[in-house]
Amino acid sequence: MVPILSPNIEQYLNQLNNQQASNDALGQVMEERAARDDFPIIGPVVGSLLELLARTARASRVLELGSGFGYSALFFGRGVGQRGTVTLTDTDSALLDEARQFLTQEPNGCVFEYLQGDALELAASLEGPFDIIFNDIDKEFYPEVPERALSLLRPGGLLITDNALWNGDVLDPQDAAARGVADYNRMMYSHSSFQTSIIPLRDGLSISLRVQ
């Protein structure tokens, strides 16, 4: 993995974030689960950013394309609070069951919905508009996301994509996953309906505003 931030800067950001989230017992339990099983999650610094973006956008409907065991949904749920709904999707029903078990412990008033199946196929069956769509599906399918998201996302809504730098492999993509991410990034930066920026946190977070 190519380090995006120097280890000292990353440690500094984590220490600051820990001050803000010192009483986040549920988040810590979920982080321990991820570390124990080497399951990739966005981590608390990016999680805090997702919560902030949801609050800033005054989001009430969030759709996750790929949810795992619900770690990112935890932060979106905190961002939308009692006014909102977060829809989780995953092909693995066991992960969605685990997400349900975790998220029922979160007393923020958010409604969580759980849909099992292929995220893009499920998205095709949903009705918008959504305020935020979070993309974390298999990387080779990233180029299929923009048009699907465009049909569901409100003007002024956000398409947020994890792993936008993909361990640095976007610099010289050699496999289907890296090519998928690199192609997606090019598409989003040239797309007439989105304004995009990549934040170099963790593995890169792409944030795209729907402008049309």
Residue pairs with C-beta under 8 A, 6 or more apart in sequence:
1 167
1 168
2 165
2 167
2 168
2 171
4 165
4 168
4 200
4 201
4 202
4 203
4 204
5 13
5 200
5 201
13 45
13 201
14 44
14 45
17 44
17 45
17 48
18 44
20 48
21 27
21 44
21 48
24 44
26 74
26 102
26 105
26 106
27 44
27 47
27 71
27 74
29 102
30 41
30 69
30 70
30 71
30 74
30 102
31 41
31 43
31 44
31 71
33 39
33 69
34 40
34 41
34 71
39 68
39 69
40 68
41 68
41 71
41 72
42 50
42 71
42 72
42 75
42 136
42 162
42 202
43 202
45 201
45 202
46 162
46 201
46 202
46 205
47 71
47 72
47 74
47 75
48 75
49 199
49 201
49 205
50 72
50 75
50 76
50 79
50 134
50 160
51 75
51 76
51 78
51 79
52 79
53 59
53 79
53 132
53 158
53 160
53 207
54 62
54 75
54 76
54 78
54 79
54 80
54 84
54 131
54 132
55 79
57 131
57 132
57 156
57 157
57 158
58 131
59 76
59 79
59 80
59 84
59 131
59 132
59 157
59 158
60 80
60 83
60 84
60 85
60 131
61 80
61 84
61 85
61 87
61 129
61 130
61 131
61 132
62 73
62 76
62 79
62 80
62 84
62 85
62 86
62 87
62 130
62 131
62 132
62 133
62 134
63 87
63 89
63 123
63 126
63 130
63 132
63 133
63 134
63 152
64 72
64 73
64 76
64 86
64 87
64 88
64 89
64 119
64 133
64 134
64 136
65 89
65 119
65 120
65 123
65 133
65 134
65 135
65 136
65 137
65 145
66 89
66 90
66 119
66 135
66 136
66 137
66 138
67 73
67 88
67 89
67 90
67 95
67 96
67 99
67 136
68 90
68 95
68 99
68 136
69 95
69 98
69 99
69 102
70 88
70 98
70 99
70 100
70 102
70 103
70 112
72 134
72 136
72 162
73 86
73 88
73 99
73 103
73 112
74 102
74 103
74 106
76 86
76 110
76 132
76 134
77 84
77 86
77 103
77 106
77 108
77 110
77 112
78 106
78 108
78 110
80 86
80 110
81 108
81 109
81 110
82 108
82 109
82 110
84 110
84 111
85 110
85 111
85 112
85 113
86 110
86 111
86 112
86 113
87 112
87 113
87 115
87 126
88 96
88 99
88 112
88 113
88 114
88 115
89 115
89 116
89 117
89 119
89 122
89 123
90 96
90 99
90 116
90 119
91 116
91 117
91 118
91 119
92 116
93 116
96 114
96 115
96 116
99 112
99 114
100 112
100 114
103 112
115 122
119 137
120 137
120 141
120 144
120 145
120 148
123 148
123 149
123 152
124 148
126 152
127 152
128 151
128 152
128 153
128 154
129 152
129 153
129 154
129 157
130 152
130 153
130 154
130 157
131 153
131 154
131 157
131 158
132 157
132 158
132 159
132 160
133 149
133 152
133 153
133 157
133 158
133 159
133 160
134 160
134 161
134 162
135 142
135 145
135 149
135 159
135 160
135 161
135 162
136 161
136 162
136 163
137 145
138 177
138 180
139 163
139 166
139 176
139 177
139 178
139 180
139 181
140 176
140 177
140 179
140 180
141 180
142 161
142 180
142 181
142 183
142 184
143 180
143 183
143 184
143 187
145 159
145 161
145 184
146 159
146 184
146 187
146 188
146 191
146 194
149 159
150 193
150 210
153 159
153 210
154 210
155 210
155 211
155 212
156 209
156 210
157 209
157 210
158 207
158 208
158 209
158 210
159 188
159 194
159 206
159 207
159 208
159 210
160 205
160 206
160 207
160 208
161 184
161 188
161 205
161 206
161 208
162 203
162 204
162 205
163 181
163 203
163 204
164 170
164 181
164 184
164 185
164 198
164 203
164 204
164 205
164 206
165 181
165 198
165 200
165 203
165 204
166 177
166 178
166 181
166 182
166 203
166 204
167 203
169 175
169 177
169 178
169 181
170 178
170 181
170 182
170 185
173 179
173 181
173 182
184 206
185 198
185 206
188 194
188 196
188 206
188 208
189 196
191 208
192 212
193 210
193 211
193 212
194 208
194 209
194 210
194 211
195 208
195 209
195 211
196 206
196 207
196 208
196 209
197 206
197 207
198 204
198 205
198 206
198 207
199 205
199 206
199 207
